[in-house]
Amino acid sequence: MIGIEEKDMIINRIPAKTWNHLHMNQSKVGEVVINRTGELNASVNDVSLIDDGKLNNGELDNIIGGCGQEITEAAKKSQAEPVYYITDKKNAGFVRLDFNYGKSNADINVVGIETKENASIDVYMDFNGDKDGEGFAAVQTRLYAAKDSVIRLIQIQRVGSETTFINDIGGYCEDGARIELVQLYLSGKNRYEGCEIKLAGDGSSMSAEIGYVAAGKERLDMNYCVRHIGKKTECAINAAGALRDTAFKLFRGTIDFIKGSAGSVGNEKEEVLLIDEKCVNQTIPIILCAEEDVVGNHGATIGKPDEELLFYLESRGIPAQECYNMLAAAKLLAVCGKIPDDGIRNEIHDYIKEVY
């Protein structure tokens, strides 16, 4: 492992720039310090995995995620050792990856997940940190779904209150393949989430169910991009969250219909609850179209808590602060319900109920 320091790293660039004065085209991360591979505990009991050496010079290593090239170059310069999980079995099992962050962090991890033809696997990533942890941490996840295979990736992010965290995902789908994401972003001072999926094969698809909350002076910066390359591809991006205090949130969602992607459908939707007057919300949905025979939809619902609902809850003796917590938790629990594994779903459900 080689220690590196980067100043003003540019990440989360949108594919097509908008007006510069909006300051939404990209984001800048200052003082990136990486000097070790992060602590990772993997549970792969009863999971059918193989190691065929393909990834050392194969497709996964060439995938770029939604955060962009600069974090990829930083990972390469640091010589962080990638960890790969490959399967050729249908219903191969459930891989659990626990990333543990302490009080002072300067960590990076690189993870590769591949499903061979007709295979499927579920992977759960828990980014868990010391409550008051600080510093920098990053995880790059590369996904490769071969023909008619399925990758389901579940992520929960609960890093320290002073931690800057980068979560970078890149994926590639062959014919009939599918990538499913369920993600919950719960804590961290500065959180940067990037995801780019290439639907290269005909009939390939992806879905993302995203839940988030930001409070205090937290910053949550997201960049999702789906490239429709093959014919009759489909994507669905659904994000829902709540902002409190003076928190800042930026969501970029791009559906890119590339020429030749005839018959493809893309949908994205975001629902944002603004609990306090001083929180800042920015949303930029984008549809790029170089193909005529496609359907693309995007929309955003942004609003304050319903006054009649608050009045009803308070008239039942529920304090205002608890009402706000209930509304924020409801957004997260709705996404939590999308988790396919009962044990993980119950674990996260209990955590959300405890915190909110």
C-alpha positions as CSV (number, residue, x, y, z in Angstrom):
1,M,0.0,0.0,0.0
2,I,1.3,3.4,-1.0
3,G,0.2,6.5,0.9
4,I,-1.2,9.3,-1.3
5,E,-2.6,12.8,-0.8
6,E,-4.8,14.5,-3.3
7,K,-6.0,18.1,-3.2
8,D,-9.2,19.2,-4.9
9,M,-10.2,15.9,-6.4
10,I,-13.0,16.4,-8.9
11,I,-15.8,13.7,-8.8
12,N,-19.4,13.2,-9.7
13,R,-19.3,15.0,-13.1
14,I,-22.6,14.9,-15.0
15,P,-22.3,13.6,-18.6
16,A,-23.8,16.9,-20.1
17,K,-23.0,20.1,-18.4
18,T,-25.6,22.7,-17.3
19,W,-25.0,26.3,-16.4
20,N,-21.8,26.7,-14.5
21,H,-23.3,29.3,-12.1
22,L,-25.5,26.6,-10.6
23,H,-22.4,24.7,-9.3
24,M,-24.0,21.4,-10.1
25,N,-21.9,20.0,-12.9
26,Q,-19.3,18.4,-10.6
27,S,-18.0,18.4,-7.0
28,K,-14.7,19.0,-5.5
29,V,-13.3,17.0,-2.6
30,G,-10.4,18.6,-0.8
31,E,-7.6,17.0,1.3
32,V,-8.0,13.3,0.3
33,V,-5.5,11.3,2.3
34,I,-5.2,7.5,1.7
35,N,-2.6,5.4,3.5
36,R,-4.1,2.0,4.1
37,T,-6.6,-0.6,3.0
38,G,-9.7,-0.4,5.0
39,E,-10.7,-3.1,7.5
40,L,-13.1,-5.5,5.8
41,N,-14.7,-8.5,7.4
42,A,-16.3,-10.8,4.8
43,S,-18.8,-13.5,5.6
44,V,-19.1,-16.0,2.7
45,N,-20.3,-19.1,4.4
46,D,-22.3,-21.4,2.2
47,V,-21.7,-19.1,-0.8
48,S,-20.7,-20.7,-4.1
49,L,-17.7,-18.7,-5.4
50,I,-15.0,-19.4,-8.0
51,D,-11.7,-17.9,-8.8
52,D,-10.8,-18.1,-12.5
53,G,-8.3,-15.3,-12.8
54,K,-10.3,-13.4,-15.3
55,L,-10.5,-10.3,-13.3
56,N,-6.8,-9.6,-13.2
57,N,-6.9,-8.5,-16.8
58,G,-10.6,-8.7,-17.5
59,E,-13.7,-6.5,-17.8
60,L,-14.2,-5.6,-14.2
61,D,-10.9,-3.8,-13.8
62,N,-11.8,-1.5,-16.7
63,I,-15.1,-0.3,-15.3
64,I,-15.4,3.3,-14.3
65,G,-17.9,4.3,-11.7
66,G,-20.2,7.2,-11.3
67,C,-17.7,9.2,-9.2
68,G,-15.3,9.3,-12.2
69,Q,-11.8,8.7,-13.3
70,E,-9.9,10.6,-10.5
71,I,-11.0,8.4,-7.6
72,T,-10.1,5.4,-9.8
73,E,-6.6,6.8,-10.5
74,A,-6.2,7.4,-6.7
75,A,-7.1,3.8,-6.0
76,K,-4.6,2.6,-8.6
77,K,-1.8,4.8,-7.3
78,S,-2.5,3.6,-3.7
79,Q,-2.0,0.0,-4.9
80,A,-5.0,-1.0,-2.8
81,E,-5.5,-4.8,-3.3
82,P,-8.8,-5.6,-4.9
83,V,-11.1,-8.3,-3.5
84,Y,-13.2,-10.3,-5.9
85,Y,-16.3,-12.3,-5.6
86,I,-17.2,-14.4,-8.6
87,T,-19.9,-17.0,-9.1
88,D,-21.2,-19.3,-11.8
89,K,-24.2,-20.6,-9.8
90,K,-27.8,-19.5,-9.7
91,N,-28.8,-18.4,-6.2
92,A,-25.2,-18.6,-5.2
93,G,-25.9,-17.2,-1.8
94,F,-25.4,-14.1,0.3
95,V,-22.1,-12.3,0.7
96,R,-21.8,-10.0,3.7
97,L,-19.1,-7.3,3.7
98,D,-18.6,-5.3,6.9
99,F,-16.4,-2.2,6.5
100,N,-15.3,-0.9,10.0
101,Y,-14.0,2.6,10.4
102,G,-12.4,4.0,13.5
103,K,-11.8,7.5,15.0
104,S,-9.3,8.5,12.4
105,N,-9.5,7.2,8.9
106,A,-7.5,7.3,5.7
107,D,-8.9,4.1,4.0
108,I,-9.7,2.8,0.6
109,N,-11.1,-0.6,-0.6
110,V,-11.8,-2.0,-4.1
111,V,-14.3,-4.7,-4.5
112,G,-15.2,-6.6,-7.7
113,I,-18.4,-8.7,-8.1
114,E,-19.1,-10.9,-11.1
115,T,-21.8,-13.3,-12.1
116,K,-21.3,-15.7,-14.9
117,E,-24.1,-16.6,-17.4
118,N,-27.4,-17.5,-15.7
119,A,-25.8,-17.0,-12.2
120,S,-27.1,-14.7,-9.4
121,I,-25.8,-13.4,-6.1
122,D,-26.8,-11.1,-3.2
123,V,-24.1,-8.9,-1.7
124,Y,-24.6,-6.7,1.5
125,M,-22.2,-3.9,2.3
126,D,-22.3,-2.3,5.7
127,F,-20.2,0.9,6.0
128,N,-20.1,1.3,9.7
129,G,-17.9,3.8,11.6
130,D,-17.2,5.1,15.1
131,K,-19.9,7.7,15.9
132,D,-17.4,10.6,16.1
133,G,-15.0,9.2,13.5
134,E,-13.2,11.6,11.2
135,G,-10.9,11.6,8.2
136,F,-11.4,10.0,4.8
137,A,-12.6,6.7,3.5
138,A,-13.6,5.4,0.1
139,V,-15.0,2.2,-1.4
140,Q,-15.0,1.3,-5.1
141,T,-17.4,-1.4,-6.2
142,R,-17.3,-2.9,-9.7
143,L,-20.1,-5.1,-11.0
144,Y,-20.1,-7.3,-14.0
145,A,-23.3,-9.2,-14.9
146,A,-22.9,-11.8,-17.7
147,K,-25.8,-13.0,-19.9
148,D,-29.0,-13.6,-18.0
149,S,-27.4,-13.2,-14.6
150,V,-28.4,-11.0,-11.6
151,I,-26.4,-9.0,-9.1
152,R,-28.3,-7.6,-6.1
153,L,-26.3,-5.1,-4.1
154,I,-27.5,-3.8,-0.7
155,Q,-25.6,-0.9,1.0
156,I,-26.1,0.8,4.3
157,Q,-23.9,3.8,5.1
158,R,-23.5,4.9,8.7
159,V,-20.0,6.4,9.0
160,G,-18.7,8.8,11.6
161,S,-20.1,12.3,12.0
162,E,-16.8,14.0,10.9
163,T,-16.0,11.5,8.1
164,T,-15.7,12.3,4.4
165,F,-16.8,9.2,2.5
166,I,-16.8,8.3,-1.2
167,N,-19.0,5.4,-2.4
168,D,-18.2,4.7,-6.1
169,I,-20.1,2.0,-8.1
170,G,-19.6,1.0,-11.7
171,G,-21.5,-1.7,-13.5
172,Y,-21.8,-3.5,-16.8
173,C,-24.7,-5.8,-18.0
174,E,-24.6,-8.2,-20.9
175,D,-27.8,-9.5,-22.7
176,G,-30.6,-10.1,-20.3
177,A,-28.6,-9.3,-17.3
178,R,-29.8,-7.3,-14.3
179,I,-28.3,-5.2,-11.5
180,E,-30.4,-4.3,-8.5
181,L,-29.4,-1.7,-5.9
182,V,-30.9,-0.9,-2.5
183,Q,-29.0,1.8,-0.7
184,L,-29.5,3.7,2.6
185,Y,-27.4,6.8,3.3
186,L,-27.7,7.6,7.0
187,S,-24.8,9.6,8.4
188,G,-21.4,11.2,7.6
189,K,-20.1,14.8,7.3
190,N,-19.5,14.7,3.6
191,R,-20.9,11.9,1.5
192,Y,-20.3,11.4,-2.2
193,E,-22.2,8.7,-3.9
194,G,-21.5,7.8,-7.6
195,C,-23.1,5.1,-9.7
196,E,-22.8,4.4,-13.4
197,I,-24.3,1.3,-15.0
198,K,-23.9,0.4,-18.7
199,L,-26.8,-1.6,-20.1
200,A,-24.8,-2.9,-23.0
201,G,-26.7,-6.1,-23.7
202,D,-30.1,-6.3,-25.3
203,G,-32.9,-6.7,-22.7
204,S,-30.6,-5.8,-19.8
205,S,-31.9,-3.8,-16.9
206,M,-31.1,-2.1,-13.6
207,S,-33.0,-0.7,-10.6
208,A,-31.9,1.6,-7.7
209,E,-33.9,2.1,-4.6
210,I,-32.3,4.9,-2.6
211,G,-33.1,6.3,0.9
212,Y,-31.3,9.0,2.6
213,V,-31.3,11.5,5.5
214,A,-29.0,14.5,6.1
215,A,-29.0,16.7,9.2
216,G,-26.9,19.3,10.9
217,K,-24.2,20.6,8.5
218,E,-23.9,17.3,6.5
219,R,-23.4,17.3,2.8
220,L,-24.8,14.5,0.6
221,D,-23.7,14.6,-3.0
222,M,-25.1,11.9,-5.5
223,N,-24.5,11.2,-9.1
224,Y,-26.4,8.4,-10.9
225,C,-26.0,7.6,-14.6
226,V,-27.5,4.8,-16.6
227,R,-26.3,4.3,-20.2
228,H,-28.8,2.5,-22.4
229,I,-26.7,0.9,-25.1
230,G,-28.5,-2.3,-26.0
231,K,-32.0,-2.7,-27.4
232,K,-35.0,-3.0,-25.1
233,T,-33.1,-2.1,-22.0
234,E,-34.8,-0.8,-18.8
235,C,-33.9,1.3,-15.8
236,A,-35.7,2.6,-12.7
237,I,-34.1,5.0,-10.2
238,N,-36.2,5.9,-7.2
239,A,-34.8,8.1,-4.4
240,A,-36.5,9.4,-1.3
241,G,-35.2,11.2,1.7
242,A,-35.4,14.0,4.3
243,L,-33.3,17.0,5.0
244,R,-33.0,18.8,8.4
245,D,-31.3,21.8,10.0
246,T,-28.8,23.3,7.5
247,A,-28.0,20.1,5.6
248,F,-27.2,20.2,1.9
249,K,-28.2,17.6,-0.7
250,L,-27.5,17.4,-4.4
251,F,-28.9,14.6,-6.6
252,R,-27.9,14.2,-10.2
253,G,-29.8,11.5,-12.1
254,T,-29.0,10.9,-15.8
255,I,-30.7,8.5,-18.2
256,D,-28.6,8.3,-21.4
257,F,-30.2,6.7,-24.5
258,I,-27.4,6.0,-26.8
259,K,-28.0,5.5,-30.6
260,G,-29.0,1.9,-31.2
261,S,-30.9,1.5,-27.9
262,A,-34.3,1.3,-29.6
263,G,-37.2,0.1,-27.5
264,S,-35.6,1.1,-24.2
265,V,-37.3,2.6,-21.2
266,G,-35.9,4.8,-18.4
267,N,-37.6,6.2,-15.3
268,E,-36.3,8.2,-12.5
269,K,-38.1,9.8,-9.5
270,E,-37.1,11.6,-6.3
271,E,-39.1,12.6,-3.3
272,V,-37.6,15.1,-0.9
273,L,-38.9,16.1,2.5
274,L,-37.6,19.5,3.7
275,I,-38.1,19.6,7.4
276,D,-36.3,22.9,8.2
277,E,-36.2,26.2,6.4
278,K,-32.5,26.5,6.1
279,C,-31.7,23.1,4.5
280,V,-30.6,23.2,0.9
281,N,-31.9,20.8,-1.8
282,Q,-30.6,20.6,-5.4
283,T,-32.0,18.1,-7.9
284,I,-30.9,17.8,-11.5
285,P,-32.7,15.1,-13.6
286,I,-31.3,14.7,-17.1
287,I,-32.4,12.7,-20.1
288,L,-30.0,12.4,-23.0
289,C,-31.4,11.0,-26.2
290,A,-29.7,10.0,-29.4
291,E,-32.3,7.4,-30.2
292,E,-35.9,8.0,-31.3
293,D,-37.7,4.9,-30.3
294,V,-37.3,5.2,-26.5
295,V,-39.3,6.3,-23.5
296,G,-37.8,8.4,-20.7
297,N,-39.5,9.9,-17.7
298,H,-38.2,11.9,-14.7
299,G,-39.8,13.8,-11.9
300,A,-39.2,15.2,-8.4
301,T,-41.5,15.9,-5.5
302,I,-40.1,18.4,-3.1
303,G,-42.0,19.7,-0.1
304,K,-42.4,20.5,3.6
305,P,-44.2,18.3,6.1
306,D,-48.0,18.5,5.7
307,E,-49.4,20.9,8.3
308,E,-52.6,19.0,8.7
309,L,-50.7,15.8,9.4
310,L,-48.4,17.5,11.9
311,F,-51.5,19.0,13.6
312,Y,-53.1,15.6,13.8
313,L,-50.0,13.9,15.3
314,E,-49.4,16.7,17.8
315,S,-53.1,16.6,18.8
316,R,-52.5,13.0,19.7
317,G,-49.8,14.0,22.2
318,I,-46.8,13.4,19.9
319,P,-44.1,16.1,20.3
320,A,-43.2,18.0,17.2
321,Q,-39.6,16.7,17.2
322,E,-40.8,13.2,17.3
323,C,-43.2,13.9,14.5
324,Y,-40.4,15.0,12.3
325,N,-38.3,11.9,13.2
326,M,-41.3,9.7,12.3
327,L,-41.6,11.3,8.9
328,A,-37.9,11.0,8.2
329,A,-37.9,7.4,9.3
330,A,-40.8,6.6,7.1
331,K,-38.8,7.5,4.0
332,L,-36.0,5.2,5.1
333,L,-38.2,2.3,6.2
334,A,-40.0,2.3,2.8
335,V,-36.6,1.6,1.1
336,C,-35.6,-0.8,3.8
337,G,-38.6,-2.9,2.9
338,K,-37.1,-3.5,-0.5
339,I,-34.2,-5.6,1.0
340,P,-34.8,-9.2,-0.1
341,D,-33.0,-10.9,2.9
342,D,-35.2,-11.1,6.0
343,G,-32.3,-11.0,8.5
344,I,-30.6,-8.0,7.0
345,R,-34.0,-6.2,6.5
346,N,-34.9,-6.7,10.1
347,E,-31.4,-5.6,11.3
348,I,-31.6,-2.4,9.4
349,H,-35.2,-1.8,10.3
350,D,-34.4,-2.1,14.0
351,Y,-31.4,0.3,13.6
352,I,-33.5,3.0,11.9
353,K,-36.2,2.7,14.6
354,E,-33.5,3.0,17.3
355,V,-31.9,6.1,15.7
356,Y,-35.1,7.9,14.6
